[in-house]
Amino acid sequence: GKKGKDTMSAVEDTTAEIIPPPNTTTNNATATTTATPFLVSLLAGGVAGTTVDVALFPIDTVKTRLQSPQGFWNAGGFRGIYRGLGAAA
């Protein structure tokens, strides 16, 4: 009941004091928030997009071959599942 609610709010208050928000530096009495540089965000997005393409491209190729009217093995089976990745990435 009431005891559990009070305990939870006490834990949340303590956590907020211990862990500062992201991108925040604390300098004694002042806290400043710094923005992530555009180039860093751009590169991070590019790396993330490429990683997703490399990881999911073969899965999509297998799915497409499974749906083929020719059948999975006649459509190529597992051969060349990375063929065409360069154009997609």
Biotite code that builds the C-alpha atoms (Angstrom):
import biotite.structure as struc

atoms = struc.array([
    struc.Atom([0.000, 0.000, 0.000], chain_id="A", res_id=1, res_name="GLY", atom_name="CA", element="C"),
    struc.Atom([1.276, 3.337, 1.095], chain_id="A", res_id=2, res_name="LYS", atom_name="CA", element="C"),
    struc.Atom([4.639, 2.080, 2.369], chain_id="A", res_id=3, res_name="LYS", atom_name="CA", element="C"),
    struc.Atom([5.579, 0.676, -1.065], chain_id="A", res_id=4, res_name="GLY", atom_name="CA", element="C"),
    struc.Atom([4.762, 3.958, -2.777], chain_id="A", res_id=5, res_name="LYS", atom_name="CA", element="C"),
    struc.Atom([6.913, 5.965, -0.345], chain_id="A", res_id=6, res_name="ASP", atom_name="CA", element="C"),
    struc.Atom([9.814, 3.545, -0.752], chain_id="A", res_id=7, res_name="THR", atom_name="CA", element="C"),
    struc.Atom([9.655, 3.772, -4.549], chain_id="A", res_id=8, res_name="MET", atom_name="CA", element="C"),
    struc.Atom([9.665, 7.562, -4.583], chain_id="A", res_id=9, res_name="SER", atom_name="CA", element="C"),
    struc.Atom([12.655, 7.546, -2.220], chain_id="A", res_id=10, res_name="ALA", atom_name="CA", element="C"),
    struc.Atom([14.533, 5.238, -4.611], chain_id="A", res_id=11, res_name="VAL", atom_name="CA", element="C"),
    struc.Atom([13.679, 7.452, -7.606], chain_id="A", res_id=12, res_name="GLU", atom_name="CA", element="C"),
    struc.Atom([14.865, 10.578, -5.747], chain_id="A", res_id=13, res_name="ASP", atom_name="CA", element="C"),
    struc.Atom([18.163, 8.899, -4.830], chain_id="A", res_id=14, res_name="THR", atom_name="CA", element="C"),
    struc.Atom([18.701, 7.638, -8.391], chain_id="A", res_id=15, res_name="THR", atom_name="CA", element="C"),
    struc.Atom([18.119, 11.105, -9.831], chain_id="A", res_id=16, res_name="ALA", atom_name="CA", element="C"),
    struc.Atom([20.824, 12.517, -7.553], chain_id="A", res_id=17, res_name="GLU", atom_name="CA", element="C"),
    struc.Atom([23.382, 9.800, -8.369], chain_id="A", res_id=18, res_name="ILE", atom_name="CA", element="C"),
    struc.Atom([22.985, 9.516, -12.162], chain_id="A", res_id=19, res_name="ILE", atom_name="CA", element="C"),
    struc.Atom([23.210, 12.801, -14.104], chain_id="A", res_id=20, res_name="PRO", atom_name="CA", element="C"),
    struc.Atom([21.203, 13.200, -17.323], chain_id="A", res_id=21, res_name="PRO", atom_name="CA", element="C"),
    struc.Atom([23.033, 12.275, -20.555], chain_id="A", res_id=22, res_name="PRO", atom_name="CA", element="C"),
    struc.Atom([25.305, 14.895, -22.160], chain_id="A", res_id=23, res_name="ASN", atom_name="CA", element="C"),
    struc.Atom([25.521, 16.811, -18.890], chain_id="A", res_id=24, res_name="THR", atom_name="CA", element="C"),
    struc.Atom([28.692, 17.810, -17.114], chain_id="A", res_id=25, res_name="THR", atom_name="CA", element="C"),
    struc.Atom([28.507, 18.894, -13.500], chain_id="A", res_id=26, res_name="THR", atom_name="CA", element="C"),
    struc.Atom([30.882, 21.618, -12.354], chain_id="A", res_id=27, res_name="ASN", atom_name="CA", element="C"),
    struc.Atom([30.307, 22.061, -8.622], chain_id="A", res_id=28, res_name="ASN", atom_name="CA", element="C"),
    struc.Atom([27.185, 24.263, -8.527], chain_id="A", res_id=29, res_name="ALA", atom_name="CA", element="C"),
    struc.Atom([26.463, 24.537, -12.273], chain_id="A", res_id=30, res_name="THR", atom_name="CA", element="C"),
    struc.Atom([25.330, 21.938, -14.807], chain_id="A", res_id=31, res_name="ALA", atom_name="CA", element="C"),
    struc.Atom([25.716, 22.518, -18.531], chain_id="A", res_id=32, res_name="THR", atom_name="CA", element="C"),
    struc.Atom([24.308, 20.496, -21.404], chain_id="A", res_id=33, res_name="THR", atom_name="CA", element="C"),
    struc.Atom([26.484, 20.029, -24.477], chain_id="A", res_id=34, res_name="THR", atom_name="CA", element="C"),
    struc.Atom([25.093, 19.239, -27.924], chain_id="A", res_id=35, res_name="ALA", atom_name="CA", element="C"),
    struc.Atom([26.409, 16.300, -29.915], chain_id="A", res_id=36, res_name="THR", atom_name="CA", element="C"),
    struc.Atom([28.397, 17.607, -32.912], chain_id="A", res_id=37, res_name="PRO", atom_name="CA", element="C"),
    struc.Atom([26.648, 17.167, -36.268], chain_id="A", res_id=38, res_name="PHE", atom_name="CA", element="C"),
    struc.Atom([29.507, 15.159, -37.791], chain_id="A", res_id=39, res_name="LEU", atom_name="CA", element="C"),
    struc.Atom([29.435, 12.660, -34.898], chain_id="A", res_id=40, res_name="VAL", atom_name="CA", element="C"),
    struc.Atom([25.679, 12.179, -35.336], chain_id="A", res_id=41, res_name="SER", atom_name="CA", element="C"),
    struc.Atom([26.088, 11.826, -39.091], chain_id="A", res_id=42, res_name="LEU", atom_name="CA", element="C"),
    struc.Atom([28.795, 9.171, -38.777], chain_id="A", res_id=43, res_name="LEU", atom_name="CA", element="C"),
    struc.Atom([26.894, 7.293, -36.051], chain_id="A", res_id=44, res_name="ALA", atom_name="CA", element="C"),
    struc.Atom([23.788, 7.189, -38.249], chain_id="A", res_id=45, res_name="GLY", atom_name="CA", element="C"),
    struc.Atom([25.810, 5.966, -41.221], chain_id="A", res_id=46, res_name="GLY", atom_name="CA", element="C"),
    struc.Atom([27.461, 3.200, -39.225], chain_id="A", res_id=47, res_name="VAL", atom_name="CA", element="C"),
    struc.Atom([24.117, 2.154, -37.726], chain_id="A", res_id=48, res_name="ALA", atom_name="CA", element="C"),
    struc.Atom([22.437, 2.048, -41.141], chain_id="A", res_id=49, res_name="GLY", atom_name="CA", element="C"),
    struc.Atom([25.250, 0.023, -42.691], chain_id="A", res_id=50, res_name="THR", atom_name="CA", element="C"),
    struc.Atom([25.226, -2.408, -39.757], chain_id="A", res_id=51, res_name="THR", atom_name="CA", element="C"),
    struc.Atom([21.494, -2.991, -40.135], chain_id="A", res_id=52, res_name="VAL", atom_name="CA", element="C"),
    struc.Atom([21.854, -3.542, -43.895], chain_id="A", res_id=53, res_name="ASP", atom_name="CA", element="C"),
    struc.Atom([24.673, -6.064, -43.460], chain_id="A", res_id=54, res_name="VAL", atom_name="CA", element="C"),
    struc.Atom([22.797, -7.919, -40.721], chain_id="A", res_id=55, res_name="ALA", atom_name="CA", element="C"),
    struc.Atom([19.338, -8.031, -42.323], chain_id="A", res_id=56, res_name="LEU", atom_name="CA", element="C"),
    struc.Atom([20.094, -8.217, -46.065], chain_id="A", res_id=57, res_name="PHE", atom_name="CA", element="C"),
    struc.Atom([20.701, -12.002, -46.120], chain_id="A", res_id=58, res_name="PRO", atom_name="CA", element="C"),
    struc.Atom([17.544, -12.606, -44.065], chain_id="A", res_id=59, res_name="ILE", atom_name="CA", element="C"),
    struc.Atom([15.501, -10.611, -46.574], chain_id="A", res_id=60, res_name="ASP", atom_name="CA", element="C"),
    struc.Atom([17.104, -12.498, -49.466], chain_id="A", res_id=61, res_name="THR", atom_name="CA", element="C"),
    struc.Atom([16.217, -15.861, -47.905], chain_id="A", res_id=62, res_name="VAL", atom_name="CA", element="C"),
    struc.Atom([12.645, -14.641, -47.262], chain_id="A", res_id=63, res_name="LYS", atom_name="CA", element="C"),
    struc.Atom([12.278, -13.567, -50.886], chain_id="A", res_id=64, res_name="THR", atom_name="CA", element="C"),
    struc.Atom([13.592, -16.910, -52.127], chain_id="A", res_id=65, res_name="ARG", atom_name="CA", element="C"),
    struc.Atom([11.212, -18.783, -49.824], chain_id="A", res_id=66, res_name="LEU", atom_name="CA", element="C"),
    struc.Atom([8.317, -16.876, -51.436], chain_id="A", res_id=67, res_name="GLN", atom_name="CA", element="C"),
    struc.Atom([9.528, -17.584, -54.974], chain_id="A", res_id=68, res_name="SER", atom_name="CA", element="C"),
    struc.Atom([7.149, -19.551, -57.250], chain_id="A", res_id=69, res_name="PRO", atom_name="CA", element="C"),
    struc.Atom([10.211, -21.556, -58.419], chain_id="A", res_id=70, res_name="GLN", atom_name="CA", element="C"),
    struc.Atom([10.838, -22.825, -54.905], chain_id="A", res_id=71, res_name="GLY", atom_name="CA", element="C"),
    struc.Atom([13.664, -21.999, -52.540], chain_id="A", res_id=72, res_name="PHE", atom_name="CA", element="C"),
    struc.Atom([16.358, -24.223, -54.021], chain_id="A", res_id=73, res_name="TRP", atom_name="CA", element="C"),
    struc.Atom([15.620, -23.352, -57.669], chain_id="A", res_id=74, res_name="ASN", atom_name="CA", element="C"),
    struc.Atom([15.656, -19.639, -56.803], chain_id="A", res_id=75, res_name="ALA", atom_name="CA", element="C"),
    struc.Atom([19.209, -20.010, -55.519], chain_id="A", res_id=76, res_name="GLY", atom_name="CA", element="C"),
    struc.Atom([18.941, -21.516, -52.045], chain_id="A", res_id=77, res_name="GLY", atom_name="CA", element="C"),
    struc.Atom([21.626, -20.158, -49.767], chain_id="A", res_id=78, res_name="PHE", atom_name="CA", element="C"),
    struc.Atom([24.061, -19.381, -52.601], chain_id="A", res_id=79, res_name="ARG", atom_name="CA", element="C"),
    struc.Atom([24.942, -15.714, -52.957], chain_id="A", res_id=80, res_name="GLY", atom_name="CA", element="C"),
    struc.Atom([22.739, -14.396, -50.178], chain_id="A", res_id=81, res_name="ILE", atom_name="CA", element="C"),
    struc.Atom([25.043, -11.367, -49.888], chain_id="A", res_id=82, res_name="TYR", atom_name="CA", element="C"),
    struc.Atom([25.013, -10.698, -53.656], chain_id="A", res_id=83, res_name="ARG", atom_name="CA", element="C"),
    struc.Atom([23.743, -7.153, -54.185], chain_id="A", res_id=84, res_name="GLY", atom_name="CA", element="C"),
    struc.Atom([24.586, -5.975, -50.663], chain_id="A", res_id=85, res_name="LEU", atom_name="CA", element="C"),
    struc.Atom([26.852, -3.204, -51.961], chain_id="A", res_id=86, res_name="GLY", atom_name="CA", element="C"),
    struc.Atom([23.992, -1.583, -53.844], chain_id="A", res_id=87, res_name="ALA", atom_name="CA", element="C"),
    struc.Atom([21.675, -1.787, -50.838], chain_id="A", res_id=88, res_name="ALA", atom_name="CA", element="C"),
    struc.Atom([24.198, -0.505, -48.316], chain_id="A", res_id=89, res_name="ALA", atom_name="CA", element="C"),
])
